Every structure is written in C-alpha cells, then in structure tokens.
Amino acid sequence: MIAKIEFTQEKVVIAVSAMLFLVFSLSLAGFFSASNLIGLVRNIAILGILGVGMGIVIIGRGIDLSVISILAISAAFFIEMLNAGTPMTNSFLIALGFVLLIGIANGVMIAYGEVPPIFATLAMGLFVYGYGRSQIMSADVAYIPDEYIEFLDLGTLKPLGIPIEVYVFAAVCIVAWLFLKKTKYGQYTYYIGDNHAAARNIGIPVRPMIVLQYALSALFAAIAGAIVAGTILSLNTRIVNSTLLY
C-alpha cells in the first residue's frame, strides 16, 4: 500500500530549495565547491539571523518591522559607549538591556495594547532610529575605537577556514530550533499561530508568549548588528533608510 504524501509549506520550501540546489550544482561550474558554499552562507548570514528572529514572530502570527532599526542602533549605541570611554562589559550590558526593552515594548503594545503588529513595530522602528540618530549618534557612521579593534575584529576570525559569521548563523539556527521543537514555549508559539483564541482557552499564556517572541526577535537583530559591526569595524546607520528587512 502506497503511503499518502502529506504536503506542507515547510516540505514544499525544502523540496524547491533542494531542486534549485541540484540544478545550480549541475549547470554552474564551481557552484558545488566548499569555497563557494561557504561564501554563499557567509553572504546570507546576517539576513539569515534576522530571518530566524522574524520566523519565530511569524510562526506566532505576527511580524516585526523594527529589526533593521534594532540591528543598526543597538550596535551603534554599543560603539558610541566604547568611544565615550565606557568599559566594554558595561557597554555590552547597557546595549543588551536597550535591545530587550525595545523587544518587550513591541510585545506589550501588541499583546496588551492590541495594536496590530505591522503598525506597532513599524512605529517602534521609526522611533528607535530617530531617537538613536538624534540622541545617541554623533554621525551617520560609528567606528569601533582603535584600542578595541584587535579584540572585536570578527572579519579575520576563520576557525577551520570558515568565517565566524557562518558559525554564529548556525548557532542561532540551532538555538531557535531547540526553542521551537524542544521546549513547551516553542510549542506554545505554534499553538498561538494556529489559533490565538483556542490557545488562550486551553490555558496558554498568550500575552506573555507574544512579548517573549518579540524580545527574541530583538535579541537576534542585535546579534546580527554585532556581526555587521565586528566584520567591518563600523556601523553605518543609513542602512535603515534602504529597507525594513536589511
């Protein structure tokens, strides 16, 4: 008896991706080579990290348009504090608190204020960028101080010949997968995305879970910002003007 094949969005995406990969490998010389594959992953690492955070929010039936502002301003804030003489540990903790505050604020507006996610996060993104440019930044571009370049230079880190961005992207994917598949909070995220009202009726803490989702999205955006800044030793906040999704 032939087993019935169940098609889902995830399976369709994987199948199409595998098909394209096979076609490109057969038709393009050098595509299926270690250097090219590593280069491809490196080029999409930042977008991929943002996508992982966005994916958690989307699974919970939301959207986060503030990620690019968080990416830019959080990293720039950290760099500006270093330039002002703030110790690196303190700068990191303050920037982390700033990021989590933004994510929690997004979640509170959406979960408790019942503001539509697209409007809440778009407004938050504009606010964060405007506040950052007017109150935090002294110029469009923030440069890592010379005394920290050797410590924070991620662009030259290539363990086993693989750029550090690839490792970070892989780690983020693994953490997100463990959260979604191996924890009850990840399962709650799926339930909320499937049916918001039903999830609340069976006792799932819907509002706190929504806040958690947006806090995680902000955290992943900050990680992406740290990779960008560490790779090029600076952060140009004008990237916010180009697109809402990097």
KEZAKOL-26760 format. One record per residue (C-alpha): residue number from 1; residue in three letters; x, y, z. Coordinates in nm, 3 decimals, padded with zeros to 5 digits, always signed. Each point is the difference from the previous one (the first is absolute). Layout:
<nodes>
<node NUM,ala,<X,Y,Z>> ...
</nodes>
This chain:
<nodes>
<node 1,met,<+00.000,+00.000,+00.000>> <node 2,ile,<+00.144,+00.334,-00.106>> <node 3,ala,<+00.032,+00.245,+00.288>> <node 4,lys,<-00.178,+00.328,-00.049>> <node 5,ile,<+00.237,+00.294,-00.037>> <node 6,glu,<-00.101,+00.299,+00.207>> <node 7,phe,<+00.108,+00.333,-00.146>> <node 8,thr,<+00.070,+00.284,+00.239>> <node 9,gln,<+00.150,+00.344,-00.055>> <node 10,glu,<+00.323,-00.109,+00.168>> <node 11,lys,<+00.034,-00.309,-00.222>> <node 12,val,<-00.075,+00.199,-00.315>> <node 13,val,<+00.266,+00.261,+00.086>> <node 14,ile,<+00.257,-00.272,+00.074>> <node 15,ala,<-00.085,-00.186,-00.321>> <node 16,val,<+00.026,+00.312,-00.218>> <node 17,ser,<+00.327,+00.102,+00.168>> <node 18,ala,<+00.147,-00.347,-00.055>> <node 19,met,<-00.109,+00.006,-00.364>> <node 20,leu,<+00.160,+00.340,-00.062>> <node 21,phe,<+00.317,-00.110,+00.176>> <node 22,leu,<+00.020,-00.308,-00.221>> <node 23,val,<-00.062,+00.200,-00.319>> <node 24,phe,<+00.264,+00.261,+00.086>> <node 25,ser,<+00.250,-00.269,+00.100>> <node 26,leu,<-00.037,-00.172,-00.336>> <node 27,ser,<-00.017,+00.311,-00.219>> <node 28,leu,<+00.247,+00.242,+00.161>> <node 29,ala,<+00.369,-00.082,+00.013>> <node 30,gly,<+00.142,+00.035,+00.349>> <node 31,phe,<-00.338,+00.039,+00.169>> <node 32,phe,<+00.032,-00.325,+00.194>> <node 33,ser,<+00.333,+00.084,+00.160>> <node 34,ala,<+00.089,+00.059,+00.362>> <node 35,ser,<+00.124,+00.355,-00.057>> <node 36,asn,<-00.311,+00.102,-00.193>> <node 37,leu,<-00.243,-00.157,+00.247>> <node 38,ile,<+00.176,+00.162,+00.295>> <node 39,gly,<-00.007,+00.332,-00.185>> <node 40,leu,<-00.372,-00.033,-00.065>> <node 41,val,<-00.076,-00.072,+00.364>> <node 42,arg,<+00.225,+00.286,+00.109>> <node 43,asn,<-00.180,+00.243,-00.229>> <node 44,ile,<-00.343,-00.093,+00.134>> <node 45,ala,<+00.102,-00.041,+00.365>> <node 46,ile,<-00.124,+00.342,+00.115>> <node 47,leu,<-00.327,-00.029,-00.189>> <node 48,gly,<-00.032,-00.356,+00.127>> <node 49,ile,<+00.040,+00.103,+00.364>> <node 50,leu,<-00.263,+00.269,-00.046>> <node 51,gly,<-00.219,-00.256,-00.174>> <node 52,val,<+00.023,-00.244,+00.290>> <node 53,gly,<-00.124,+00.264,+00.244>> <node 54,met,<-00.268,+00.110,-00.243>> <node 55,gly,<-00.096,-00.363,-00.054>> <node 56,ile,<-00.081,-00.050,+00.368>> <node 57,val,<-00.225,+00.305,-00.009>> <node 58,ile,<-00.169,-00.107,-00.325>> <node 59,ile,<-00.066,-00.350,+00.136>> <node 60,gly,<-00.186,+00.173,+00.282>> <node 61,arg,<-00.202,+00.190,-00.263>> <node 62,gly,<+00.180,+00.332,+00.032>> <node 63,ile,<+00.255,+00.209,-00.186>> <node 64,asp,<+00.290,+00.218,+00.111>> <node 65,leu,<+00.097,+00.297,-00.216>> <node 66,ser,<+00.229,+00.149,+00.263>> <node 67,val,<+00.283,-00.254,-00.038>> <node 68,ile,<+00.217,+00.206,-00.234>> <node 69,ser,<-00.019,+00.304,+00.229>> <node 70,ile,<+00.089,-00.219,+00.298>> <node 71,leu,<+00.290,-00.151,-00.195>> <node 72,ala,<+00.144,+00.341,-00.086>> <node 73,ile,<-00.065,+00.200,+00.315>> <node 74,ser,<+00.089,-00.270,+00.253>> <node 75,ala,<+00.342,-00.056,-00.156>> <node 76,ala,<+00.055,+00.373,-00.048>> <node 77,phe,<-00.102,+00.063,+00.364>> <node 78,phe,<+00.255,-00.256,+00.117>> <node 79,ile,<+00.274,+00.156,-00.213>> <node 80,glu,<-00.086,+00.354,+00.112>> <node 81,met,<+00.027,-00.106,+00.365>> <node 82,leu,<+00.343,-00.148,-00.069>> <node 83,asn,<+00.106,+00.326,-00.164>> <node 84,ala,<-00.126,+00.188,+00.306>> <node 85,gly,<+00.227,-00.205,+00.226>> <node 86,thr,<-00.259,-00.235,+00.147>> <node 87,pro,<+00.152,-00.340,+00.088>> <node 88,met,<-00.084,-00.269,-00.255>> <node 89,thr,<-00.188,-00.220,+00.247>> <node 90,asn,<-00.218,+00.288,+00.113>> <node 91,ser,<-00.057,+00.107,-00.361>> <node 92,phe,<-00.108,-00.351,-00.091>> <node 93,leu,<-00.243,-00.031,+00.291>> <node 94,ile,<-00.153,+00.343,-00.063>> <node 95,ala,<-00.041,-00.072,-00.372>> <node 96,leu,<-00.153,-00.340,+00.080>> <node 97,gly,<-00.246,+00.159,+00.240>> <node 98,phe,<-00.086,+00.261,-00.263>> <node 99,val,<-00.072,-00.273,-00.256>> <node 100,leu,<-00.214,-00.208,+00.234>> <node 101,leu,<-00.193,+00.311,+00.104>> <node 102,ile,<-00.088,+00.067,-00.364>> <node 103,gly,<-00.109,-00.358,-00.058>> <node 104,ile,<-00.208,-00.009,+00.316>> <node 105,ala,<-00.158,+00.335,-00.089>> <node 106,asn,<-00.098,-00.141,-00.339>> <node 107,gly,<-00.153,-00.304,+00.165>> <node 108,val,<-00.189,+00.201,+00.261>> <node 109,met,<-00.151,+00.232,-00.261>> <node 110,ile,<-00.115,-00.297,-00.207>> <node 111,ala,<-00.103,-00.243,+00.275>> <node 112,tyr,<-00.148,+00.236,+00.257>> <node 113,gly,<-00.074,+00.311,-00.204>> <node 114,glu,<-00.133,-00.211,-00.289>> <node 115,val,<+00.172,+00.222,-00.255>> <node 116,pro,<+00.036,-00.182,-00.336>> <node 117,pro,<+00.358,-00.134,-00.022>> <node 118,ile,<+00.078,+00.167,-00.333>> <node 119,phe,<-00.085,+00.345,+00.139>> <node 120,ala,<+00.156,-00.051,+00.343>> <node 121,thr,<+00.334,-00.125,-00.131>> <node 122,leu,<+00.016,+00.249,-00.287>> <node 123,ala,<-00.054,+00.285,+00.246>> <node 124,met,<+00.253,-00.146,+00.242>> <node 125,gly,<+00.257,-00.034,-00.277>> <node 126,leu,<-00.044,+00.363,-00.100>> <node 127,phe,<+00.018,+00.111,+00.363>> <node 128,val,<+00.314,-00.203,+00.075>> <node 129,tyr,<+00.178,+00.131,-00.308>> <node 130,gly,<-00.107,+00.359,+00.061>> <node 131,tyr,<+00.096,-00.014,+00.367>> <node 132,gly,<+00.330,-00.166,-00.079>> <node 133,arg,<+00.098,+00.251,-00.267>> <node 134,ser,<-00.101,+00.304,+00.205>> <node 135,gln,<+00.100,-00.101,+00.353>> <node 136,ile,<+00.262,-00.274,-00.028>> <node 137,met,<+00.192,+00.043,-00.325>> <node 138,ser,<+00.235,+00.287,-00.076>> <node 139,ala,<+00.028,-00.099,-00.369>> <node 140,asp,<-00.152,-00.243,-00.248>> <node 141,val,<+00.283,-00.250,+00.045>> <node 142,ala,<+00.130,-00.133,+00.331>> <node 143,tyr,<+00.359,-00.129,+00.001>> <node 144,ile,<+00.138,-00.249,+00.251>> <node 145,pro,<+00.281,+00.169,+00.201>> <node 146,asp,<+00.356,-00.099,-00.092>> <node 147,glu,<+00.068,-00.154,+00.341>> <node 148,tyr,<-00.283,-00.250,-00.050>> <node 149,ile,<+00.061,-00.089,-00.365>> <node 150,glu,<+00.224,-00.298,+00.074>> <node 151,phe,<-00.253,-00.144,+00.245>> <node 152,leu,<-00.317,+00.071,-00.198>> <node 153,asp,<+00.127,-00.065,-00.353>> <node 154,leu,<-00.221,-00.290,-00.112>> <node 155,gly,<+00.078,+00.036,-00.368>> <node 156,thr,<+00.333,-00.179,+00.034>> <node 157,leu,<-00.129,-00.286,+00.219>> <node 158,lys,<-00.018,-00.317,-00.208>> <node 159,pro,<+00.013,-00.311,+00.220>> <node 160,leu,<+00.078,-00.301,-00.221>> <node 161,gly,<-00.006,+00.236,-00.297>> <node 162,ile,<-00.369,+00.084,+00.046>> <node 163,pro,<-00.102,+00.365,+00.067>> <node 164,ile,<-00.135,+00.068,+00.348>> <node 165,glu,<-00.331,+00.125,-00.145>> <node 166,val,<-00.076,-00.354,-00.118>> <node 167,tyr,<+00.050,-00.139,+00.350>> <node 168,val,<-00.219,+00.268,+00.157>> <node 169,phe,<-00.274,-00.058,-00.258>> <node 170,ala,<+00.014,-00.375,+00.063>> <node 171,ala,<-00.012,+00.053,+00.377>> <node 172,val,<-00.301,+00.231,-00.030>> <node 173,cys,<-00.181,-00.256,-00.217>> <node 174,ile,<+00.070,-00.278,+00.250>> <node 175,val,<-00.114,+00.208,+00.297>> <node 176,ala,<-00.321,+00.101,-00.180>> <node 177,trp,<-00.067,-00.361,-00.103>> <node 178,leu,<+00.049,-00.122,+00.358>> <node 179,phe,<-00.231,+00.273,+00.127>> <node 180,leu,<-00.275,-00.076,-00.251>> <node 181,lys,<+00.020,-00.379,+00.000>> <node 182,lys,<+00.127,-00.098,+00.344>> <node 183,thr,<-00.161,+00.244,+00.243>> <node 184,lys,<-00.359,+00.051,+00.102>> <node 185,tyr,<+00.033,+00.368,-00.081>> <node 186,gly,<+00.087,-00.086,-00.357>> <node 187,gln,<-00.307,-00.219,-00.022>> <node 188,tyr,<-00.204,+00.285,+00.147>> <node 189,thr,<+00.127,+00.219,-00.284>> <node 190,tyr,<-00.138,-00.245,-00.257>> <node 191,tyr,<-00.332,-00.028,+00.183>> <node 192,ile,<-00.037,+00.378,+00.017>> <node 193,gly,<+00.074,+00.028,-00.370>> <node 194,asp,<-00.251,-00.271,-00.088>> <node 195,asn,<-00.288,+00.139,+00.205>> <node 196,his,<+00.047,+00.293,+00.234>> <node 197,ala,<-00.339,-00.035,+00.173>> <node 198,ala,<+00.022,-00.377,+00.040>> <node 199,ala,<+00.348,+00.027,+00.150>> <node 200,arg,<-00.130,+00.242,+00.262>> <node 201,asn,<-00.299,-00.222,+00.075>> <node 202,ile,<+00.219,-00.302,+00.080>> <node 203,gly,<+00.207,+00.201,+00.246>> <node 204,ile,<+00.302,+00.110,-00.203>> <node 205,pro,<+00.135,+00.338,+00.124>> <node 206,val,<-00.050,+00.167,-00.337>> <node 207,arg,<+00.090,+00.356,+00.094>> <node 208,pro,<+00.330,-00.080,+00.179>> <node 209,met,<+00.093,-00.232,-00.287>> <node 210,ile,<-00.049,+00.277,-00.254>> <node 211,val,<+00.227,+00.224,+00.207>> <node 212,leu,<+00.261,-00.278,+00.008>> <node 213,gln,<-00.015,-00.042,-00.378>> <node 214,tyr,<+00.072,+00.367,-00.065>> <node 215,ala,<+00.275,+00.007,+00.263>> <node 216,leu,<+00.170,-00.292,-00.178>> <node 217,ser,<-00.039,+00.173,-00.336>> <node 218,ala,<+00.169,+00.312,+00.138>> <node 219,leu,<+00.278,-00.210,+00.152>> <node 220,phe,<+00.073,-00.175,-00.331>> <node 221,ala,<+00.000,+00.338,-00.177>> <node 222,ala,<+00.259,+00.125,+00.249>> <node 223,ile,<+00.215,-00.308,-00.066>> <node 224,ala,<-00.015,+00.078,-00.372>> <node 225,gly,<+00.101,+00.358,+00.073>> <node 226,ala,<+00.297,-00.117,+00.206>> <node 227,ile,<+00.117,-00.221,-00.288>> <node 228,val,<-00.031,+00.287,-00.249>> <node 229,ala,<+00.195,+00.238,+00.224>> <node 230,gly,<+00.265,-00.258,+00.087>> <node 231,thr,<+00.053,-00.098,-00.361>> <node 232,ile,<+00.057,+00.349,-00.142>> <node 233,leu,<+00.103,+00.167,+00.330>> <node 234,ser,<-00.271,+00.262,-00.038>> <node 235,leu,<-00.374,+00.041,-00.039>> <node 236,asn,<-00.170,+00.224,-00.254>> <node 237,thr,<-00.345,+00.086,+00.132>> <node 238,arg,<-00.114,+00.106,-00.347>> <node 239,ile,<-00.081,-00.365,-00.075>> <node 240,val,<-00.329,+00.068,+00.178>> <node 241,asn,<-00.099,+00.236,-00.281>> <node 242,ser,<+00.045,-00.264,-00.270>> <node 243,thr,<-00.235,-00.275,+00.112>> <node 244,leu,<-00.201,-00.123,+00.297>> <node 245,leu,<+00.141,-00.351,-00.037>> <node 246,tyr,<+00.374,+00.059,-00.062>> 
</nodes>
